[in-house]
Amino acid sequence: MTDVTVHRPGPRAFAELLICELKSVARDTAGLIVPIGLPMLILVMNASAAGREPVAHGRTALDVFVLPLVFTMVVATTGIVNMPSFLAYYRRSGILRRLGVTPVSPVMVLVAQAVVGALQIAVGIAAAWILAVLAFGANPPVRAGAAIGVLALTVAAMYAVGLIVAALSPTPNSSVAIGLTVFFLLGATGGMFGGRDSLPEAIATVGQWLPFGAGTEALSAAWMGAPVEAAPLIGLAAAAVCGTVVAALFFRWD
């Protein structure tokens, strides 16, 4: 009896897969414009009305309220709308099924998409930050380390929600439709359309625990130098864990 050793792809193969994913995302014009253009539009629309009076530790309303909202939007559009549409397309076209019978695991596609999404998020946040600094005199967060940690946790939570969208979407078009619906629902309860103070108390309370509201609130606290409360951190962590578990249960490769 002959032993057959299956060699898994190494770093070079993953790098080639990553390049292919980058090219696919670069050719998706809407996928590039929405995560970068929409948050920057929101930034411009809200920056002039935010005022330049300090709120805390020399940080203005632009720093404390607008920038956390914009950064969370970048993460949400990438994780909930863009990433699931690519995975749904790969499943519908049979790419994931074909990869399942090769040494290249379909999980590598998920990892590559996560890396490409992280690059998109970095570009979107950098573009919004540069615009905010040059055009509106924005200030950095008082607790930069806490802000970076909250941002990373927000990315994990939004990606987990996006994996649920990818798991339940039968087609790429339905993935975009479901992703946009989830994005706007989370945004509406998280203060994207005027702040949670204007929402009914019950909805505002729920929004505090959901990823969009939790990410915005935690980033806002870090920006003004206040302690980040446990509730939004627990909400983000719970979304990351629960979303991953649910997606693993329902995700289909074909």
Backbone as CSV, one residue per row, in Angstrom:
resi,resn,N_x,N_y,N_z,CA_x,CA_y,CA_z,C_x,C_y,C_z
1,MET,0.855,-1.195,0.000,0.000,0.000,0.000,0.892,1.247,0.000
2,THR,0.605,2.169,-0.891,1.433,3.358,-1.042,0.817,4.518,-0.277
3,ASP,1.627,5.171,0.530,1.166,6.347,1.249,1.203,7.556,0.319
4,VAL,0.113,8.271,0.284,0.029,9.483,-0.525,0.017,10.683,0.401
5,THR,1.014,11.487,0.275,1.126,12.672,1.119,0.578,13.878,0.375
6,VAL,-0.368,14.548,0.991,-0.953,15.737,0.393,-0.252,16.964,0.976
7,HIS,0.346,17.727,0.112,1.063,18.917,0.539,0.152,20.132,0.438
8,ARG,-0.043,20.777,1.558,-0.847,21.992,1.562,-0.052,23.145,0.960
9,PRO,-0.727,24.097,0.317,-0.026,25.236,-0.273,0.715,26.041,0.781
10,GLY,1.861,26.555,0.391,2.674,27.346,1.302,2.397,28.830,1.173
11,PRO,3.271,29.646,1.768,3.093,31.109,1.741,3.042,31.680,0.330
12,ARG,3.805,31.098,-0.594,3.820,31.627,-1.969,2.456,31.457,-2.631
13,ALA,1.840,30.290,-2.418,0.519,30.050,-2.998,-0.520,31.004,-2.396
14,PHE,-0.408,31.221,-1.086,-1.350,32.140,-0.449,-1.141,33.565,-0.959
15,ALA,0.113,33.947,-1.196,0.399,35.285,-1.723,-0.223,35.452,-3.109
16,GLU,-0.149,34.412,-3.935,-0.752,34.482,-5.266,-2.270,34.581,-5.164
17,LEU,-2.853,33.830,-4.236,-4.294,33.909,-4.018,-4.676,35.309,-3.541
18,LEU,-3.861,35.876,-2.678,-4.131,37.217,-2.159,-4.078,38.252,-3.280
19,ILE,-3.125,38.103,-4.190,-3.023,39.023,-5.326,-4.260,38.919,-6.208
20,CYS,-4.733,37.683,-6.419,-5.952,37.491,-7.225,-7.153,38.154,-6.557
21,GLU,-7.244,38.030,-5.234,-8.347,38.657,-4.513,-8.262,40.179,-4.615
22,LEU,-7.058,40.712,-4.528,-6.879,42.157,-4.649,-7.303,42.645,-6.027
23,LYS,-6.966,41.890,-7.057,-7.352,42.275,-8.413,-8.866,42.225,-8.574
24,SER,-9.503,41.207,-7.979,-10.965,41.098,-8.068,-11.641,42.276,-7.390
25,VAL,-11.137,42.646,-6.228,-11.722,43.783,-5.510,-11.463,45.084,-6.271
26,ALA,-10.273,45.222,-6.860,-9.939,46.440,-7.601,-10.835,46.624,-8.816
27,ARG,-11.296,45.505,-9.405,-12.179,45.602,-10.573,-13.620,45.877,-10.194
28,ASP,-13.945,45.741,-8.914,-15.303,46.001,-8.438,-15.417,47.478,-8.064
29,THR,-15.819,48.294,-9.038,-15.840,49.751,-8.825,-16.745,50.149,-7.668
30,ALA,-17.953,49.584,-7.627,-18.888,49.933,-6.551,-18.332,49.520,-5.197
31,GLY,-17.673,48.366,-5.168,-17.106,47.897,-3.912,-15.975,48.765,-3.402
32,LEU,-15.336,49.499,-4.314,-14.289,50.417,-3.891,-14.855,51.769,-3.478
33,ILE,-15.870,52.225,-4.201,-16.399,53.563,-3.961,-17.211,53.632,-2.676
34,VAL,-18.080,52.633,-2.446,-19.006,52.714,-1.312,-18.286,52.767,0.036
35,PRO,-17.347,51.857,0.351,-16.716,51.924,1.680,-15.845,53.156,1.893
36,ILE,-15.403,53.794,0.796,-14.558,54.978,0.922,-15.361,56.249,0.687
37,GLY,-16.147,56.262,-0.383,-16.875,57.464,-0.766,-18.009,57.831,0.171
38,LEU,-18.822,56.833,0.569,-19.974,57.125,1.418,-19.563,57.684,2.778
39,PRO,-18.617,57.063,3.500,-18.203,57.659,4.782,-17.611,59.054,4.628
40,MET,-16.854,59.290,3.542,-16.272,60.616,3.347,-17.361,61.644,3.054
41,LEU,-18.406,61.233,2.349,-19.542,62.127,2.115,-20.226,62.477,3.429
42,ILE,-20.429,61.482,4.280,-21.024,61.731,5.596,-20.138,62.661,6.419
43,LEU,-18.821,62.471,6.306,-17.878,63.323,7.022,-18.031,64.776,6.593
44,VAL,-18.051,65.022,5.295,-18.163,66.388,4.785,-19.499,67.006,5.178
45,MET,-20.564,66.224,5.121,-21.898,66.748,5.437,-22.028,67.133,6.915
46,ASN,-21.325,66.402,7.777,-21.484,66.625,9.215,-20.388,67.488,9.838
47,ALA,-19.262,67.616,9.151,-18.123,68.318,9.750,-18.425,69.786,10.007
48,SER,-19.046,70.445,9.041,-19.297,71.878,9.201,-20.307,72.163,10.305
49,ALA,-21.232,71.213,10.521,-22.257,71.415,11.544,-21.797,70.968,12.926
50,ALA,-20.675,70.253,12.988,-20.223,69.707,14.269,-19.747,70.791,15.223
51,GLY,-19.200,71.864,14.676,-18.693,72.920,15.554,-17.271,72.634,16.010
52,ARG,-16.579,73.679,16.403,-15.180,73.547,16.813,-14.969,73.789,18.311
53,GLU,-16.063,73.880,19.060,-15.949,74.043,20.503,-15.474,72.735,21.134
54,PRO,-14.509,72.792,22.045,-14.019,71.560,22.681,-15.117,70.858,23.483
55,VAL,-15.133,69.535,23.382,-16.082,68.719,24.149,-15.398,68.166,25.396
56,ALA,-14.206,67.638,25.214,-13.425,67.100,26.331,-11.978,66.951,25.887
57,HIS,-11.047,67.346,26.765,-9.612,67.218,26.498,-9.225,67.847,25.157
58,GLY,-9.842,68.956,24.828,-9.497,69.650,23.598,-10.039,69.017,22.337
59,ARG,-10.856,67.983,22.474,-11.438,67.319,21.309,-12.814,67.904,21.015
60,THR,-13.064,68.185,19.733,-14.314,68.810,19.324,-15.379,67.762,19.030
61,ALA,-16.573,68.244,18.683,-17.656,67.330,18.321,-17.298,66.528,17.079
62,LEU,-16.531,67.152,16.178,-16.064,66.415,14.989,-15.243,65.206,15.406
63,ASP,-14.331,65.411,16.353,-13.466,64.318,16.799,-14.252,63.240,17.545
64,VAL,-15.113,63.693,18.437,-15.752,62.777,19.383,-16.953,62.049,18.784
65,PHE,-17.681,62.697,17.885,-18.914,62.107,17.387,-18.866,61.736,15.897
66,VAL,-18.327,62.631,15.068,-18.375,62.400,13.618,-17.351,61.349,13.186
67,LEU,-16.101,61.488,13.617,-15.070,60.548,13.173,-15.344,59.105,13.617
68,PRO,-15.746,58.845,14.876,-16.092,57.465,15.228,-17.209,56.899,14.366
69,LEU,-18.205,57.725,14.032,-19.295,57.285,13.163,-18.769,56.946,11.774
70,VAL,-17.919,57.801,11.226,-17.381,57.590,9.881,-16.512,56.343,9.835
71,PHE,-15.656,56.158,10.820,-14.774,54.990,10.843,-15.590,53.692,10.969
72,THR,-16.627,53.734,11.789,-17.478,52.558,11.934,-18.201,52.248,10.630
73,MET,-18.588,53.277,9.891,-19.229,53.071,8.596,-18.287,52.389,7.613
74,VAL,-17.028,52.784,7.604,-16.043,52.153,6.722,-15.955,50.659,7.016
75,VAL,-15.863,50.336,8.300,-15.761,48.930,8.707,-17.033,48.169,8.348
76,ALA,-18.194,48.760,8.601,-19.462,48.072,8.381,-19.725,47.818,6.907
77,THR,-19.488,48.807,6.054,-19.747,48.605,4.629,-18.827,47.537,4.033
78,THR,-17.593,47.512,4.498,-16.659,46.505,3.991,-17.009,45.112,4.495
79,GLY,-17.276,45.000,5.797,-17.505,43.688,6.391,-18.876,43.106,6.119
80,ILE,-19.899,43.950,6.045,-21.273,43.445,5.936,-21.784,43.432,4.502
81,VAL,-21.272,44.330,3.651,-21.773,44.421,2.276,-20.776,43.837,1.275
82,ASN,-19.533,44.309,1.294,-18.568,43.892,0.276,-18.146,42.438,0.389
83,MET,-17.614,42.083,1.548,-17.054,40.744,1.722,-18.066,39.631,1.456
84,PRO,-19.291,39.691,1.960,-20.249,38.611,1.681,-20.594,38.463,0.205
85,SER,-20.606,39.573,-0.545,-20.958,39.483,-1.964,-19.912,38.685,-2.736
86,PHE,-18.636,38.834,-2.377,-17.591,38.055,-3.040,-17.720,36.574,-2.705
87,LEU,-17.949,36.267,-1.430,-18.076,34.863,-1.038,-19.297,34.221,-1.681
88,ALA,-20.410,34.962,-1.773,-21.608,34.429,-2.425,-21.348,34.167,-3.909
89,TYR,-20.593,35.054,-4.540,-20.249,34.849,-5.954,-19.372,33.615,-6.127
90,TYR,-18.390,33.444,-5.258,-17.506,32.286,-5.355,-18.282,30.987,-5.156
91,ARG,-19.263,30.996,-4.249,-20.067,29.794,-4.029,-20.964,29.530,-5.226
92,ARG,-21.620,30.584,-5.731,-22.546,30.417,-6.855,-21.824,29.944,-8.115
93,SER,-20.606,30.431,-8.333,-19.854,30.058,-9.531,-19.119,28.736,-9.382
94,GLY,-19.176,28.126,-8.188,-18.559,26.814,-7.980,-17.092,26.861,-7.601
95,ILE,-16.551,28.059,-7.372,-15.129,28.165,-7.042,-14.820,27.491,-5.712
96,LEU,-15.669,27.720,-4.716,-15.423,27.107,-3.410,-15.531,25.590,-3.476
97,ARG,-16.491,25.090,-4.256,-16.650,23.637,-4.383,-15.419,23.014,-5.043
98,ARG,-14.904,23.670,-6.075,-13.733,23.131,-6.766,-12.492,23.189,-5.878
99,LEU,-12.386,24.241,-5.093,-11.240,24.323,-4.188,-11.293,23.243,-3.117
100,GLY,-12.502,22.789,-2.784,-12.673,21.777,-1.749,-12.057,20.439,-2.097
101,VAL,-11.831,20.165,-3.397,-11.240,18.886,-3.813,-9.789,19.064,-4.244
102,THR,-9.196,20.189,-3.890,-7.787,20.439,-4.173,-7.053,20.681,-2.856
103,PRO,-5.724,20.659,-2.884,-4.977,20.957,-1.655,-5.238,22.367,-1.122
104,VAL,-5.772,23.233,-1.985,-6.086,24.597,-1.546,-7.428,24.578,-0.822
105,SER,-7.431,24.762,0.469,-8.661,24.749,1.247,-9.488,25.996,0.962
106,PRO,-10.821,25.839,0.883,-11.670,27.036,0.726,-11.497,28.034,1.859
107,VAL,-11.018,27.555,3.014,-10.788,28.469,4.128,-9.757,29.528,3.754
108,MET,-8.832,29.173,2.864,-7.832,30.142,2.428,-8.490,31.327,1.738
109,VAL,-9.598,31.084,1.050,-10.325,32.180,0.404,-10.904,33.112,1.461
110,LEU,-11.453,32.522,2.536,-11.979,33.346,3.620,-10.879,34.213,4.237
111,VAL,-9.715,33.601,4.469,-8.602,34.348,5.058,-8.141,35.447,4.106
112,ALA,-8.038,35.117,2.811,-7.613,36.114,1.829,-8.604,37.266,1.758
113,GLN,-9.899,36.948,1.804,-10.912,37.999,1.796,-10.812,38.877,3.042
114,ALA,-10.517,38.246,4.180,-10.360,39.015,5.421,-9.184,39.976,5.320
115,VAL,-8.087,39.520,4.737,-6.900,40.371,4.586,-7.184,41.517,3.625
116,VAL,-7.809,41.189,2.489,-8.135,42.232,1.508,-9.117,43.233,2.111
117,GLY,-10.092,42.737,2.860,-11.039,43.630,3.516,-10.353,44.548,4.511
118,ALA,-9.386,43.998,5.247,-8.640,44.818,6.206,-7.872,45.931,5.491
119,LEU,-7.332,45.614,4.316,-6.636,46.636,3.530,-7.613,47.709,3.059
120,GLN,-8.811,47.290,2.620,-9.830,48.257,2.225,-10.199,49.174,3.392
121,ILE,-10.376,48.569,4.548,-10.726,49.355,5.730,-9.615,50.353,6.054
122,ALA,-8.369,49.894,5.970,-7.244,50.781,6.257,-7.210,51.961,5.289
123,VAL,-7.460,51.687,4.010,-7.467,52.757,3.002,-8.615,53.719,3.266
124,GLY,-9.812,53.169,3.563,-10.971,54.011,3.813,-10.785,54.910,5.026
125,ILE,-10.257,54.341,6.111,-10.035,55.123,7.327,-8.941,56.165,7.110
126,ALA,-7.876,55.765,6.404,-6.793,56.714,6.141,-7.289,57.881,5.288
127,ALA,-8.114,57.592,4.270,-8.633,58.658,3.411,-9.522,59.609,4.206
128,ALA,-10.398,59.049,5.039,-11.284,59.888,5.847,-10.483,60.709,6.855
129,TRP,-9.463,60.109,7.449,-8.654,60.812,8.453,-7.872,61.962,7.816
130,ILE,-7.276,61.705,6.659,-6.516,62.755,5.973,-7.436,63.918,5.599
131,LEU,-8.617,63.608,5.071,-9.577,64.653,4.727,-9.988,65.442,5.970
132,ALA,-10.251,64.730,7.072,-10.689,65.395,8.303,-9.606,66.310,8.859
133,VAL,-8.358,65.885,8.783,-7.263,66.693,9.313,-6.995,67.911,8.427
134,LEU,-6.885,67.691,7.113,-6.511,68.773,6.208,-7.630,69.791,6.025
135,ALA,-8.879,69.307,5.954,-9.991,70.212,5.652,-10.674,70.769,6.896
136,PHE,-10.650,70.000,7.997,-11.443,70.408,9.157,-10.660,70.462,10.460
137,GLY,-9.356,70.230,10.401,-8.526,70.345,11.597,-8.832,69.327,12.673
138,ALA,-9.102,68.089,12.294,-9.425,67.040,13.263,-8.224,66.725,14.150
139,ASN,-8.516,66.222,15.347,-7.489,65.860,16.321,-7.447,64.347,16.517
140,PRO,-6.282,63.796,16.857,-6.180,62.354,17.110,-6.863,61.991,18.423
141,PRO,-7.153,60.711,18.622,-7.782,60.291,19.884,-6.855,60.502,21.070
142,VAL,-7.446,60.834,22.208,-6.657,60.996,23.430,-6.028,59.660,23.813
143,ARG,-6.800,58.597,23.730,-6.306,57.247,24.056,-6.191,56.463,22.749
144,ALA,-5.081,56.666,22.055,-4.898,56.062,20.735,-4.889,54.535,20.805
145,GLY,-4.236,53.983,21.825,-4.188,52.526,21.961,-5.566,51.922,22.139
146,ALA,-6.385,52.563,22.977,-7.745,52.080,23.187,-8.561,52.184,21.904
147,ALA,-8.356,53.268,21.152,-9.087,53.445,19.894,-8.730,52.358,18.892
148,ILE,-7.453,52.010,18.798,-7.029,50.950,17.879,-7.611,49.598,18.303
149,GLY,-7.602,49.330,19.608,-8.175,48.084,20.104,-9.662,47.989,19.830
150,VAL,-10.386,49.080,20.053,-11.818,49.098,19.787,-12.079,48.905,18.298
151,LEU,-11.268,49.550,17.474,-11.435,49.427,16.028,-11.225,47.983,15.578
152,ALA,-10.210,47.312,16.134,-9.963,45.909,15.788,-11.125,45.024,16.217
153,LEU,-11.679,45.277,17.390,-12.818,44.500,17.869,-14.051,44.772,17.001
154,THR,-14.209,46.007,16.559,-15.319,46.349,15.672,-15.191,45.629,14.338
155,VAL,-13.977,45.547,13.814,-13.743,44.811,12.568,-14.144,43.350,12.736
156,ALA,-13.733,42.728,13.843,-14.086,41.329,14.089,-15.593,41.141,14.162
157,ALA,-16.286,42.059,14.837,-17.740,41.951,14.973,-18.437,42.118,13.633
158,MET,-18.034,43.104,12.840,-18.661,43.345,11.542,-18.376,42.197,10.576
159,TYR,-17.184,41.643,10.629,-16.861,40.500,9.774,-17.729,39.296,10.140
160,ALA,-17.950,39.103,11.424,-18.784,37.978,11.862,-20.208,38.144,11.352
161,VAL,-20.740,39.371,11.423,-22.074,39.630,10.868,-22.066,39.395,9.362
162,GLY,-20.996,39.840,8.702,-20.884,39.625,7.262,-20.830,38.160,6.884
163,LEU,-20.204,37.337,7.715,-20.163,35.895,7.440,-21.556,35.276,7.537
164,ILE,-22.384,35.798,8.451,-23.770,35.317,8.518,-24.497,35.676,7.229
165,VAL,-24.295,36.897,6.746,-24.916,37.315,5.485,-24.456,36.406,4.349
166,ALA,-23.159,36.118,4.294,-22.624,35.246,3.249,-23.180,33.832,3.366
167,ALA,-23.359,33.355,4.595,-23.860,31.996,4.807,-25.305,31.843,4.364
168,LEU,-26.104,32.882,4.532,-27.541,32.785,4.260,-27.930,33.278,2.871
169,SER,-26.998,33.884,2.138,-27.326,34.467,0.835,-27.141,33.437,-0.276
170,PRO,-28.198,33.134,-1.045,-28.062,32.145,-2.109,-27.362,32.675,-3.355
171,THR,-27.399,33.993,-3.592,-26.805,34.583,-4.792,-26.050,35.855,-4.422
172,PRO,-25.145,36.312,-5.297,-24.433,37.567,-5.024,-25.378,38.761,-4.889
173,ASN,-26.406,38.843,-5.741,-27.343,39.968,-5.653,-28.101,39.972,-4.329
174,SER,-28.528,38.787,-3.902,-29.231,38.710,-2.625,-28.285,39.049,-1.476
175,SER,-27.007,38.715,-1.640,-26.028,39.051,-0.608,-25.912,40.563,-0.451
176,VAL,-25.856,41.277,-1.575,-25.778,42.742,-1.508,-27.047,43.309,-0.884
177,ALA,-28.206,42.773,-1.286,-29.480,43.268,-0.755,-29.584,43.029,0.753
178,ILE,-29.249,41.806,1.181,-29.313,41.485,2.609,-28.276,42.295,3.376
179,GLY,-27.064,42.403,2.810,-26.007,43.152,3.480,-26.368,44.618,3.674
180,LEU,-26.931,45.235,2.640,-27.337,46.639,2.764,-28.454,46.797,3.792
181,THR,-29.398,45.845,3.792,-30.488,45.912,4.769,-29.949,45.820,6.199
182,VAL,-29.057,44.868,6.425,-28.462,44.713,7.759,-27.648,45.953,8.128
183,PHE,-26.893,46.463,7.164,-26.075,47.654,7.413,-26.943,48.834,7.853
184,PHE,-28.023,49.094,7.134,-28.873,50.234,7.474,-29.645,50.003,8.772
185,LEU,-30.027,48.757,9.052,-30.693,48.481,10.318,-29.753,48.713,11.497
186,LEU,-28.540,48.190,11.385,-27.562,48.404,12.452,-27.212,49.888,12.575
187,GLY,-27.069,50.555,11.417,-26.748,51.969,11.446,-27.852,52.802,12.060
188,ALA,-29.104,52.479,11.733,-30.242,53.235,12.259,-30.335,53.104,13.768
189,THR,-30.091,51.916,14.297,-30.149,51.725,15.751,-28.883,52.206,16.447
190,GLY,-27.818,52.447,15.655,-26.548,52.872,16.238,-26.264,54.347,16.121
191,GLY,-27.235,55.137,15.621,-27.056,56.579,15.579,-26.533,57.134,14.277
192,MET,-26.598,56.358,13.187,-26.080,56.840,11.913,-26.929,57.968,11.337
193,PHE,-28.202,58.030,11.716,-29.106,59.026,11.150,-29.512,60.088,12.185
194,GLY,-28.570,60.503,13.005,-28.894,61.586,13.916,-28.621,61.324,15.377
195,GLY,-27.955,60.261,15.705,-27.623,59.999,17.101,-28.681,59.168,17.809
196,ARG,-28.230,58.365,18.790,-29.163,57.490,19.498,-30.070,58.263,20.446
197,ASP,-29.691,59.492,20.801,-30.524,60.282,21.721,-31.892,60.592,21.118
198,SER,-31.967,60.622,19.785,-33.236,60.936,19.133,-34.109,59.698,18.923
199,LEU,-33.593,58.517,19.277,-34.336,57.275,19.095,-35.183,56.963,20.321
200,PRO,-36.244,56.169,20.149,-36.978,55.686,21.324,-36.030,54.947,22.272
201,GLU,-36.306,55.032,23.550,-35.388,54.502,24.553,-35.075,53.024,24.339
202,ALA,-36.101,52.226,24.001,-35.891,50.788,23.819,-34.947,50.511,22.658
203,ILE,-35.144,51.234,21.549,-34.295,51.024,20.369,-32.877,51.511,20.653
204,ALA,-32.762,52.637,21.338,-31.439,53.160,21.678,-30.677,52.188,22.574
205,THR,-31.388,51.546,23.498,-30.742,50.578,24.395,-30.245,49.373,23.618
206,VAL,-31.085,48.879,22.702,-30.665,47.744,21.869,-29.477,48.135,21.001
207,GLY,-29.542,49.347,20.420,-28.460,49.809,19.555,-27.133,49.919,20.258
208,GLN,-27.156,50.159,21.560,-25.923,50.251,22.331,-25.151,48.939,22.337
209,TRP,-25.877,47.823,22.222,-25.245,46.507,22.278,-24.915,45.945,20.899
210,LEU,-25.570,46.458,19.864,-25.318,45.962,18.510,-24.014,46.546,17.973
211,PRO,-23.384,45.886,16.976,-22.022,46.263,16.578,-21.835,47.713,16.163
212,PHE,-22.791,48.286,15.414,-22.592,49.646,14.938,-22.606,50.640,16.100
213,GLY,-23.646,50.582,16.909,-23.731,51.495,18.043,-22.632,51.267,19.053
214,ALA,-22.299,49.996,19.298,-21.252,49.675,20.269,-19.897,50.185,19.793
215,GLY,-19.597,49.972,18.499,-18.324,50.436,17.966,-18.202,51.944,18.003
216,THR,-19.275,52.636,17.608,-19.257,54.099,17.611,-19.083,54.648,19.028
217,GLU,-19.825,54.089,19.979,-19.761,54.581,21.359,-18.390,54.341,21.973
218,ALA,-17.829,53.153,21.752,-16.521,52.847,22.333,-15.426,53.710,21.707
219,LEU,-15.488,53.920,20.392,-14.512,54.785,19.732,-14.625,56.227,20.231
220,SER,-15.856,56.678,20.426,-16.080,58.037,20.919,-15.452,58.237,22.299
221,ALA,-15.623,57.244,23.172,-15.041,57.330,24.511,-13.522,57.379,24.447
222,ALA,-12.936,56.530,23.613,-11.478,56.526,23.481,-10.978,57.850,22.912
223,TRP,-11.749,58.431,22.003,-11.324,59.676,21.366,-11.280,60.828,22.366
224,MET,-12.265,60.891,23.257,-12.298,61.998,24.215,-11.513,61.701,25.490
225,GLY,-10.929,60.492,25.581,-10.115,60.150,26.733,-10.881,59.624,27.913
226,ALA,-12.162,59.282,27.713,-12.978,58.723,28.790,-12.788,57.208,28.859
227,PRO,-13.075,56.595,29.999,-13.008,55.139,30.092,-14.028,54.495,29.137
228,VAL,-13.605,53.458,28.444,-14.518,52.738,27.562,-15.353,51.797,28.417
229,GLU,-16.655,51.987,28.412,-17.535,51.179,29.252,-17.576,49.726,28.782
230,ALA,-18.002,48.862,29.691,-17.993,47.426,29.395,-19.066,47.037,28.385
231,ALA,-20.217,47.714,28.419,-21.344,47.306,27.578,-20.998,47.239,26.094
232,PRO,-20.436,48.293,25.488,-20.123,48.185,24.065,-19.058,47.139,23.756
233,LEU,-18.092,46.971,24.651,-17.061,45.955,24.423,-17.660,44.557,24.474
234,ILE,-18.555,44.341,25.425,-19.229,43.036,25.517,-20.084,42.809,24.276
235,GLY,-20.781,43.863,23.832,-21.608,43.736,22.638,-20.794,43.371,21.411
236,LEU,-19.645,44.021,21.240,-18.786,43.725,20.091,-18.221,42.305,20.169
237,ALA,-17.751,41.921,21.345,-17.189,40.578,21.506,-18.259,39.512,21.288
238,ALA,-19.455,39.744,21.816,-20.545,38.778,21.640,-20.920,38.651,20.168
239,ALA,-20.954,39.773,19.450,-21.270,39.728,18.024,-20.209,38.948,17.257
240,ALA,-18.939,39.156,17.619,-17.860,38.442,16.936,-17.961,36.938,17.153
241,VAL,-18.202,36.531,18.406,-18.262,35.101,18.722,-19.534,34.469,18.173
242,CYS,-20.667,35.064,18.467,-21.945,34.488,18.036,-22.066,34.471,16.520
243,GLY,-21.624,35.553,15.877,-21.684,35.605,14.425,-20.842,34.521,13.776
244,THR,-19.652,34.300,14.314,-18.775,33.264,13.770,-19.385,31.883,13.938
245,VAL,-19.968,31.619,15.090,-20.582,30.318,15.355,-21.779,30.088,14.424
246,VAL,-22.645,31.074,14.314,-23.822,30.948,13.449,-23.401,30.742,11.996
247,ALA,-22.422,31.527,11.544,-21.952,31.389,10.169,-21.359,30.009,9.924
248,ALA,-20.617,29.476,10.893,-20.024,28.145,10.740,-21.093,27.068,10.638
249,LEU,-22.202,27.254,11.333,-23.278,26.270,11.298,-24.025,26.271,9.972
250,PHE,-24.163,27.427,9.352,-25.012,27.544,8.160,-24.241,27.746,6.857
251,PHE,-22.934,27.993,6.940,-22.188,28.293,5.717,-22.079,27.047,4.842
252,ARG,-22.335,27.252,3.559,-22.234,26.162,2.577,-21.145,26.517,1.565
253,TRP,-20.340,25.507,1.197,-19.287,25.717,0.218,-19.831,25.623,-1.201
254,ASP,-21.012,25.016,-1.368,-21.580,24.894,-2.724,-23.085,25.084,-2.669
